[in-house]
């Protein structure tokens, strides 16, 4: 009987399977299809409804910026999700497979591509953001009293006066009357002069895309052009006291003819109150607040308990 070998010969290795698929191409195709679909949906479906809308030039510019940023962000997010999902499905550890993966020490091509693409995105956003800040409204977006950009046409001046806890508006080109009704004409550039007569407020006209701080003794200029008729929501965006949350109101954008009729009738209606107000100025001395309070109370346009400085305020003019 022949002796059996204690170490039998190893079984032959299985035949090599098909070549490894091009994972990068697979991921790229899936990413490209999903990215195109997402960007088309963002631009044509969501885009027209992106905040803050298109009631004014400033708002339309901001809506465009948000749409562009969303279109740029969607492919990045989709790439991360596609790669993550592909890795979970294709490269997951199979049952019984306890081997380590191949040792990887770097990939120069991937690293160079990553650095190049991310640098291009960051620099592109820098250029885009700079242009969008300068071109649509220049530095006249609530950034000080001396903007470097002004509209070529003569704007309608509207002074926004913040007080606890209400905004009022003076129209110097219509006799300087002051009212708590914000009414603006369509097709007209608006030059807001934002200030305060007590504490720091922030004038935020949401649908106009205008947000400017209202600081005592400071004239803060902001420009925008009204595109169409609509309602304007005005809120204070700076914590200004106990009733800060209730410091909001609504304004209107009207056709030019309707606005002129409103301005003319309001100027006549408030003529007596206007005479009692201090002369129109870009800022107001606190010593004039008592005079303004009496006039505004007489006209029915008052702050919280009827004065610019409420009686409970420890600081009185």
Secondary structure, 3 states (H helix, E strand, C coil): CCCCCCCCCCCCCCCCCCCCCCHHHHHHHHHHHHHHHHHHHHHHHHHHHCCCCCCEHHHHHHHHHHHHHHHHHHHHHHHHHHHHHHHHHHCCCCCCCCCCCCCCCCCHHHHHHHHHHHHHHHHHHHHHHHHHHHHCCCCCECCCCCCCCCCCCCCEEEEEEEECCEEEEEEHHHCCEEECCCEEECCCEEEEEEEECCCCEEEEEHHHCEEEEECECCCEEEEEEECCCEEEEEEECCCCCCCHHHCEEEEEEECHHHHHHHHHHHHHHCHHHHHHCCCCCCCCCHHHHHHHHHHHHHHCCCCCCCCCCCCCCCCCC
